[in-house]
Amino acid sequence: MTLYRITPVPKPRMTQRDKWQKRPSVLRYRAFKDQVRLRRVVLDPPCRVVFWMPMPASWPEAKKAKLDGTPHLQRPDNDNLQKALLDAVHLDDSHVWSIHAEKRWARKAGIEIELTGDPCRVCGCTDEDCSQCVEKTGAPCAWVEPGLCSACV
């Protein structure tokens, strides 16, 4: 699991005028994409993404304490946050087949990404536990292709 301290920004509806008329929402989106690329965010399916949405500074401390970590049930929409992240990470995101995404309130904004690769179809090892492969080969395995580790080739 990796936490990137980047404030999530939704993808705006783009128009031809956005090439010359610099709307604030488009400028925020482009700055977001630059931050994601600068930090070399990795997003390979299947994965779990949590958009940690910042709480307004004007909120009282009691309200912040109550809502910290709870689901964010207002705009921006989850799908627009996903679109912005996918567009920033991949030139062509048609190969992305599975993302579990949620948005939650947080005192500090960020994007948390957990790569949840499928287990090996032969031995059942995962990214978190390849103890069977270490016992069998004496070394940790690596992924040869989705669903197949190097110890089972």
N, C-alpha and C positions, 0 to 999 in steps of 0.2 A: 504494500500500500504506500502510495506517495502522495504527499500533500503539497500542492503548489499554492503559494500565497499570491494569487492573482484574483482580482475581483471579477466574478462572472458577469458577462455582458451578453444580452441576447442579440441574435442576428436581426438587423432591421430590414424592413421591406425596402429593397433598393429600386431606384429609378434611374433613367438615363441622366437626369439632372445631377445626380450625385457625383458625376465625374467633375463637374465644375462648381456646383453649389455645395458647400461643405456644411451639411446639417450636423448638429451636435451628436445625434445618435450614430451617425455613420463614422464620425471622427472617433467616438468612444469604441466602436466596433473595430475599426482599423488599429487603434492603439492596443486593444485586447489581443488581436491576432499577432501583432508584433511581440507582445509580452510572452504569449504562448510559444511562439517560434524561438524567441531568445532563450527561453528556459528549456527548450528541447523536450516538450511534453510528449510522452509516449502513450498512445491509445490504440491498443490492439485488441480486437474482439476474441473471445467474450470478455467483458469487463464490467465493473461496477463503478459508476461515477456519482459523487455527491457534490453538488454545488452548494457551498456554504455562503449563504446570502448575508451581507452585513446588516446589522441592526442600525436604525437611525440614531445619531448621537443625541437627538432631542428626547429619546425615550427615557423614562425614569429607570433607575437601577433595578427596582423591584420587577418591572415589566421585562427587562432584559434577562434577569435571572430566571423568570418564569418561562420565557420562550426559547431560551438557549438550547439548541439541538432539536427543537420540535419542527414538524413539517412547515414549510413556507407555502402558504395557500393563496398567494396573490401573484400579480404580475411581477416579473416577466414569466411567460410560460416556459415550462420545462423543455418543450420541443425546440423553442427558439434558442435556448441556452445550448442544447445539444448541437444544433445546426452550426452555431458560432464556433463551438469547440472543434467539431469535425472539420469544418472548413479551414480552421487555423492549422490543424495537424496534418490533414491529408489533402493533396491536390484533387484526388478522385476518391470519394468515400463510398463508392458503390460496393466495395468488398466488405464493408462493415455490416455484419449480419446480426450481432447481438450486443446490446448495451442496456444495462439496467441503470437508469438514472433517477436521481431524486434531488430535491432541493430542500435545504433546512436553514433555519435561522442560526446565526453565529455572531459572536462578538467580533471576530476577525474573519474577513472574507477569505475564501480560498476554493480550490478545486481539488478534491481527493479522488485519486484513481487507483483502483485495485484490479489488477489483471487476474482474472479467474479462469485460467485455462482449463480445458477439459482434462480429466485424468487419462493416463496411458491406457489404451484399450487392451493391452496384453497383461501388464503387471499391476495397473491401477495407481501408479505413483502420480504425484501432483507436484506443482511448484513448491509447495510447503513441505512435502514429505516424500523423499525418495530413498528412505532408509532401506527398502528392499533392494534397490539397485546398488546401493553402497555395499550391502552384504554380499550381493551376487558378483559385482565387478571390482569392488574395492575403491570405487570413486563415484562421485555424484554423476547423474546422467544429465543429458541435455536433450532438447526437443529436436527431433529429426524432421517431423512434420506434425501438424495438429493431430493429437491423439496417439502419438507414437514416440517413445523416448529412445535414446541411443543404446540403452542396455538391452532393448528388446528387438533390435534390428537383426 
